[in-house]
């Protein structure tokens, strides 16, 4: 495949109105204007973002004008796509706090300096100044039936769960981003197809312009649960190499080939061989380690990837202690229950999560299991606490 064919085929689920039309445009030599929008509903970009960011990088390398849109206005509303209930609205201060390092994180994949650098924009620039009259006029381009027929809204209706009127406005606002930036193409995850096509409708109706939509397949498990910030299974692009490697190793087997296709530069012929070996019974652990090494190297360095793999093999597979263990300082007189300790030092998300970890035998101190969430921790200097398979801390008693 040449670069354009690979751009429009590998790691692509759908192109609207068609791959043929977009290919004809790109082969004409015209440089197009395209964008990816990211809602700052969380502070960390992850491997799900990596798939779409890599697609942007391919367009960038071919000389096209790329925009990374920090969707600070729509991020306050929250995308209803795929959600079983209303999302809690955020303040502008919250979304800007989440987005403050997005440029640095995305810079692991796309270029913000040098020749043909990526431009970064915020959609509050135009959305916050729309008048009520203008919003009504925009809403006139869509019907209630179009909105209500979406799967998640049908599910909520059958479950008698509320649908906020503001949720109908989300795709309208995202669609207007395309008009405000006058783009030729929008790139996004396949779950964003409805929202991206709203932008296509608005550009056609308001400017008589044909906007293309390129949808990238989601990194999701066999149940359709995607890797993402609101799903609680984030593999952050800026996680330290050891943590990143270990998190990639937790990916379900069924997403491995998708990850090689969407997240790496491995030749297609090699990916086909990997898929064949898996079908023939190759241990998926070895394939995961190859994927984890490849991605860690891409986002960090060869040396970091080698060190991360050795650490994983030593700690997770070999059952040894990590080379470096975070220290937690405690007073010798401090009295704290184990469940409270785990929550206080971010070793568990909540007290119920801490209780579950302990009751399932997932917490040890000095190699001995902790059995009761209410038991008082006895501080012992240099005692190593293990939480789950890969979280270790060492007590420093003062």
C-alpha positions as CSV (number, residue, x, y, z in Angstrom):
1,X,0.0,0.0,0.0
2,X,1.2,3.6,-0.7
3,X,0.8,6.2,2.0
4,X,-2.6,7.4,1.0
5,X,-4.0,3.9,0.7
6,X,-2.6,3.0,4.1
7,X,-4.0,6.3,5.6
8,X,-7.5,5.5,4.4
9,X,-7.5,1.8,5.1
10,X,-5.4,0.8,8.1
11,X,-7.0,1.5,11.5
12,X,-10.1,2.9,9.7
13,X,-13.7,1.7,10.3
14,X,-15.6,4.0,8.0
15,X,-15.2,7.0,5.8
16,X,-18.2,9.3,4.9
17,X,-19.5,9.8,2.3
18,X,-17.0,7.3,0.9
19,X,-13.3,6.3,0.8
20,X,-13.3,6.7,-2.9
21,X,-14.3,10.3,-2.8
22,X,-11.8,11.2,-0.1
23,X,-9.0,9.3,-1.9
24,X,-9.8,11.2,-5.1
25,X,-9.5,14.5,-3.3
26,X,-6.2,13.5,-1.6
27,X,-4.6,12.2,-4.8
28,X,-5.5,15.5,-6.6
29,X,-2.8,17.1,-4.6
30,X,-5.0,19.4,-2.6
31,X,-4.0,20.0,1.0
32,X,-7.0,19.7,3.3
33,X,-7.9,21.1,6.7
34,X,-8.9,18.6,9.3
35,X,-9.4,18.2,13.0
36,X,-9.8,16.0,16.0
37,X,-11.8,17.2,19.0
38,X,-11.2,16.0,22.6
39,X,-13.5,16.7,25.5
40,X,-11.5,17.5,28.7
41,X,-13.7,15.3,30.9
42,X,-10.5,13.8,32.3
43,X,-6.9,14.9,32.7
44,X,-5.1,12.1,31.0
45,X,-5.0,11.1,27.3
46,X,-4.8,7.4,26.8
47,X,-4.3,4.6,24.2
48,X,-7.8,5.2,22.9
49,X,-6.7,8.8,22.0
50,X,-3.5,7.4,20.5
51,X,-5.3,5.7,17.7
52,X,-6.9,9.0,16.4
53,X,-3.8,11.0,17.2
54,X,-1.7,8.7,15.0
55,X,-4.2,9.2,12.2
56,X,-3.7,12.9,12.6
57,X,0.0,12.4,12.5
58,X,-0.3,10.6,9.2
59,X,-2.2,13.5,7.6
60,X,0.3,15.9,9.1
61,X,3.3,14.0,7.6
62,X,1.6,14.3,4.2
63,X,1.4,18.1,4.5
64,X,-2.2,18.6,5.4
65,X,-3.3,21.2,8.0
66,X,-4.2,19.6,11.3
67,X,-6.1,21.1,14.2
68,X,-6.3,19.6,17.7
69,X,-9.5,21.0,19.2
70,X,-9.7,21.2,23.0
71,X,-13.4,21.0,23.4
72,X,-13.6,23.1,26.5
73,X,-17.2,24.3,25.9
74,X,-18.8,20.9,24.9
75,X,-16.7,19.3,27.6
76,X,-18.7,21.1,30.2
77,X,-21.9,19.5,28.8
78,X,-20.4,16.0,28.4
79,X,-21.0,13.8,25.4
80,X,-24.0,11.5,26.0
81,X,-22.8,9.0,23.4
82,X,-23.0,5.5,24.9
83,X,-23.9,6.7,28.4
84,X,-26.6,4.9,30.4
85,X,-27.4,8.0,32.4
86,X,-26.9,11.8,32.4
87,X,-23.4,13.0,32.8
88,X,-22.6,15.4,35.5
89,X,-21.9,18.8,34.0
90,X,-18.5,20.4,34.7
91,X,-17.4,24.0,35.2
92,X,-15.1,25.7,32.8
93,X,-12.5,25.8,35.5
94,X,-12.7,22.0,35.8
95,X,-12.3,21.3,32.1
96,X,-9.4,23.8,31.7
97,X,-7.7,22.1,34.7
98,X,-8.1,18.8,33.0
99,X,-6.8,20.1,29.7
100,X,-3.8,22.0,30.9
101,X,-1.3,19.3,29.8
102,X,-3.1,18.0,26.8
103,X,-0.6,19.6,24.4
104,X,2.3,18.0,26.2
105,X,0.6,14.6,26.2
106,X,-0.6,14.8,22.6
107,X,2.9,15.8,21.7
108,X,4.0,12.2,22.2
109,X,2.3,11.5,18.9
110,X,1.8,14.7,16.9
111,X,4.1,17.6,16.3
112,X,3.4,21.1,17.6
113,X,6.6,22.6,16.4
114,X,8.7,22.6,13.2
115,X,7.3,22.4,9.7
116,X,3.6,22.0,9.3
117,X,3.0,22.1,13.1
118,X,-0.4,21.2,14.5
119,X,-2.6,24.1,15.5
120,X,-4.4,23.9,18.8
121,X,-7.8,25.6,19.4
122,X,-10.6,25.8,22.0
123,X,-14.2,25.6,21.0
124,X,-15.4,28.0,23.7
125,X,-13.9,30.7,21.3
126,X,-17.0,30.5,19.1
127,X,-19.6,28.5,21.1
128,X,-19.7,30.8,24.1
129,X,-20.6,33.7,21.9
130,X,-23.6,32.1,20.1
131,X,-26.8,33.9,20.7
132,X,-30.0,32.1,21.6
133,X,-31.4,33.0,18.2
134,X,-28.4,31.4,16.5
135,X,-28.7,28.2,18.5
136,X,-32.4,27.9,17.6
137,X,-31.5,28.4,13.9
138,X,-28.8,25.7,14.2
139,X,-31.3,23.3,15.9
140,X,-33.6,23.8,13.0
141,X,-31.3,21.6,10.9
142,X,-32.2,18.5,13.0
143,X,-35.3,16.7,14.2
144,X,-36.2,15.2,17.6
145,X,-36.6,11.9,15.9
146,X,-33.0,11.9,14.7
147,X,-31.8,12.5,18.3
148,X,-34.2,10.2,20.1
149,X,-33.5,7.2,17.8
150,X,-29.9,6.9,19.1
151,X,-29.3,3.6,20.9
152,X,-28.4,5.1,24.3
153,X,-31.5,7.3,24.4
154,X,-33.8,4.3,23.4
155,X,-32.2,2.3,26.3
156,X,-32.8,5.1,28.8
157,X,-36.4,5.4,27.6
158,X,-37.0,1.7,28.1
159,X,-35.3,1.9,31.5
160,X,-37.3,5.0,32.4
161,X,-34.2,7.0,33.0
162,X,-34.1,10.8,32.3
163,X,-32.7,12.3,29.1
164,X,-31.6,15.9,29.6
165,X,-32.5,18.4,26.9
166,X,-28.9,19.7,27.0
167,X,-27.8,16.3,25.8
168,X,-29.7,16.9,22.5
169,X,-27.6,20.0,22.1
170,X,-24.3,18.3,22.4
171,X,-24.1,16.9,18.8
172,X,-25.4,20.3,17.6
173,X,-22.5,22.1,19.3
174,X,-19.9,19.6,18.1
175,X,-21.3,19.9,14.6
176,X,-20.9,23.7,14.7
177,X,-17.2,23.3,15.4
178,X,-16.8,22.1,11.8
179,X,-18.6,25.2,10.6
180,X,-16.6,27.6,12.8
181,X,-13.2,26.1,11.6
182,X,-14.4,25.5,8.0
183,X,-12.8,22.1,7.9
184,X,-12.7,19.5,5.1
185,X,-12.5,16.5,7.3
186,X,-13.1,15.4,10.9
187,X,-11.3,12.4,12.5
188,X,-12.7,10.7,15.6
189,X,-13.6,7.4,17.2
190,X,-16.3,5.3,15.7
191,X,-18.6,6.1,18.7
192,X,-18.5,9.7,17.6
193,X,-19.9,9.0,14.1
194,X,-23.3,10.5,14.8
195,X,-21.8,13.7,16.2
196,X,-19.3,14.0,13.4
197,X,-22.1,13.5,10.8
198,X,-24.0,16.4,12.4
199,X,-21.1,18.6,11.5
200,X,-21.3,17.3,7.9
201,X,-25.0,18.2,7.8
202,X,-24.3,21.8,9.1
203,X,-21.5,22.5,6.7
204,X,-23.6,21.3,3.8
205,X,-26.6,23.3,4.9
206,X,-24.8,26.5,5.9
207,X,-21.8,26.7,3.6
208,X,-22.7,24.1,0.8
209,X,-19.4,22.4,1.6
210,X,-18.8,18.6,1.6
211,X,-17.1,17.6,4.9
212,X,-15.6,14.1,5.1
213,X,-15.7,12.0,8.3
214,X,-13.1,9.4,9.1
215,X,-14.1,7.1,11.9
216,X,-11.4,5.0,13.7
217,X,-12.3,1.7,15.4
218,X,-12.4,1.8,19.2
219,X,-10.0,-0.1,21.4
220,X,-12.6,-2.1,23.2
221,X,-13.1,-5.5,24.8
222,X,-15.4,-8.3,23.6
223,X,-18.3,-6.7,25.5
224,X,-17.8,-3.4,23.7
225,X,-16.4,-1.6,26.8
226,X,-13.9,0.9,25.4
227,X,-10.6,1.9,26.9
228,X,-11.3,5.4,28.2
229,X,-11.2,8.0,30.9
230,X,-14.8,7.6,32.0
231,X,-14.7,3.8,31.9
232,X,-12.0,3.7,34.6
233,X,-9.5,1.6,32.6
234,X,-7.2,4.3,31.4
235,X,-3.8,3.4,30.0
236,X,-2.3,6.9,30.0
237,X,0.1,8.0,27.4
238,X,2.3,9.7,30.0
239,X,2.3,6.9,32.6
240,X,5.8,6.0,33.6
241,X,7.2,3.2,31.4
242,X,6.9,0.5,34.0
243,X,3.3,1.3,34.8
244,X,2.4,1.7,31.1
245,X,3.9,-1.6,30.1
246,X,2.1,-3.4,33.0
247,X,-1.3,-1.7,32.0
248,X,-0.9,-2.8,28.4
249,X,-0.4,-6.3,29.7
250,X,-3.9,-6.2,31.2
251,X,-5.6,-5.6,27.8
252,X,-8.0,-8.4,26.8
253,X,-6.7,-10.9,24.2
254,X,-9.3,-10.0,21.6
255,X,-8.0,-6.4,21.1
256,X,-4.4,-7.3,20.4
257,X,-4.6,-7.3,16.6
258,X,-6.7,-4.1,16.6
259,X,-4.0,-2.5,18.8
260,X,-1.2,-3.5,16.4
261,X,-3.1,-2.1,13.5
262,X,-4.2,1.1,15.1
263,X,-1.4,2.0,17.4
264,X,1.8,0.8,15.8
265,X,3.8,1.0,12.6
266,X,4.4,-2.7,12.3
267,X,4.0,-3.9,8.6
268,X,0.6,-5.4,7.8
269,X,2.3,-8.6,6.8
270,X,3.8,-9.0,10.3
271,X,0.5,-8.3,11.9
272,X,-1.2,-11.0,9.7
273,X,1.5,-13.5,10.9
274,X,0.9,-12.5,14.5
275,X,-2.9,-13.1,14.0
276,X,-2.2,-16.5,12.4
277,X,0.1,-17.5,15.3
278,X,-2.6,-16.6,17.8
279,X,-5.1,-18.7,16.0
280,X,-2.7,-21.6,16.0
281,X,-2.4,-21.5,19.8
282,X,0.5,-19.1,20.5
283,X,0.5,-17.9,24.1
284,X,-1.2,-14.4,24.1
285,X,1.1,-13.4,26.9
286,X,4.1,-13.3,24.5
287,X,2.1,-11.3,22.0
288,X,1.0,-8.8,24.7
289,X,4.6,-8.4,25.8
290,X,5.6,-7.6,22.2
291,X,2.8,-5.0,22.0
292,X,3.6,-3.5,25.4
293,X,7.3,-3.3,24.4
294,X,6.5,-1.7,21.1
295,X,4.1,0.9,22.5
296,X,6.4,1.8,25.5
297,X,9.3,2.3,23.1
298,X,7.2,4.5,20.8
299,X,6.0,6.8,23.6
300,X,9.3,6.8,25.5
301,X,12.6,5.1,24.3
302,X,14.1,1.7,23.6
303,X,15.9,1.8,26.9
304,X,12.7,2.6,28.8
305,X,10.9,-0.3,27.1
306,X,13.7,-2.8,27.9
307,X,13.7,-1.7,31.5
308,X,9.9,-1.9,31.8
309,X,9.8,-5.4,30.3
310,X,12.4,-6.6,32.7
311,X,10.6,-5.1,35.7
312,X,7.3,-6.7,34.5
313,X,8.9,-10.1,34.2
314,X,10.6,-9.8,37.5
315,X,7.6,-8.5,39.6
316,X,4.5,-9.8,37.9
317,X,5.7,-13.0,36.3
318,X,8.5,-13.8,38.8
319,X,6.8,-12.7,42.0
320,X,9.8,-10.6,43.1
321,X,9.8,-7.1,44.6
322,X,10.1,-4.1,42.3
323,X,13.5,-2.5,42.0
324,X,12.0,0.8,43.2
325,X,9.2,1.0,45.8
326,X,7.4,4.2,46.8
327,X,7.7,5.1,50.5
328,X,4.8,6.1,52.7
329,X,5.7,7.9,55.9
330,X,3.7,7.0,59.0
331,X,3.9,7.9,62.6
332,X,4.7,5.0,65.0
333,X,1.7,6.1,67.0
334,X,-0.8,6.4,64.1
335,X,-3.8,4.1,64.3
336,X,-5.6,3.6,61.0
337,X,-7.7,0.8,59.7
338,X,-6.5,-1.0,56.6
339,X,-9.5,0.1,54.5
340,X,-8.9,3.7,55.4
341,X,-5.2,3.4,54.8
342,X,-5.7,2.2,51.2
343,X,-8.0,5.0,50.4
344,X,-5.9,7.7,52.1
345,X,-2.8,6.8,50.1
346,X,-4.6,6.2,46.8
347,X,-4.1,2.4,46.8
348,X,-7.9,2.0,46.4
349,X,-10.5,4.1,44.7
350,X,-13.0,4.0,47.6
351,X,-13.6,2.4,50.9
352,X,-15.8,-0.2,49.2
353,X,-13.1,-0.9,46.7
354,X,-10.6,-1.3,49.6
355,X,-12.9,-3.6,51.4
356,X,-13.3,-5.8,48.3
357,X,-9.5,-5.9,47.7
358,X,-8.9,-7.0,51.3
359,X,-11.7,-9.6,51.4
360,X,-10.5,-11.1,48.1
361,X,-7.0,-11.6,49.5
362,X,-5.5,-8.8,47.4
363,X,-3.6,-7.0,50.2
364,X,-0.4,-8.3,51.9
365,X,2.1,-6.9,54.3
366,X,5.5,-8.6,54.6
367,X,4.1,-11.5,52.5
368,X,1.1,-12.1,54.9
369,X,-2.4,-11.5,53.7
370,X,-4.6,-8.8,55.4
371,X,-7.9,-10.4,56.3
372,X,-10.1,-7.7,57.9
373,X,-10.7,-4.2,56.4
374,X,-11.4,-2.9,59.9
375,X,-8.1,-4.3,61.3
376,X,-5.7,-1.6,62.6
377,X,-2.4,-1.4,60.6
378,X,0.6,-1.9,62.9
379,X,3.3,0.4,61.4
380,X,6.6,-1.5,61.0
381,X,9.6,0.3,59.4
382,X,10.5,-0.9,55.9
383,X,7.5,-3.3,55.8
384,X,6.4,-3.8,52.1
385,X,2.7,-3.7,51.4
386,X,1.4,-5.3,48.2
387,X,-2.0,-4.2,46.8
388,X,-3.2,-6.3,43.8
389,X,-0.6,-7.7,41.5
390,X,1.6,-4.7,40.8
391,X,1.1,-2.0,43.5
392,X,3.8,-1.9,46.1
393,X,4.6,0.6,48.9
394,X,7.1,0.6,51.7
395,X,6.4,2.0,55.2
396,X,8.7,4.5,56.6
397,X,7.9,4.8,60.3
398,X,8.8,8.0,62.1
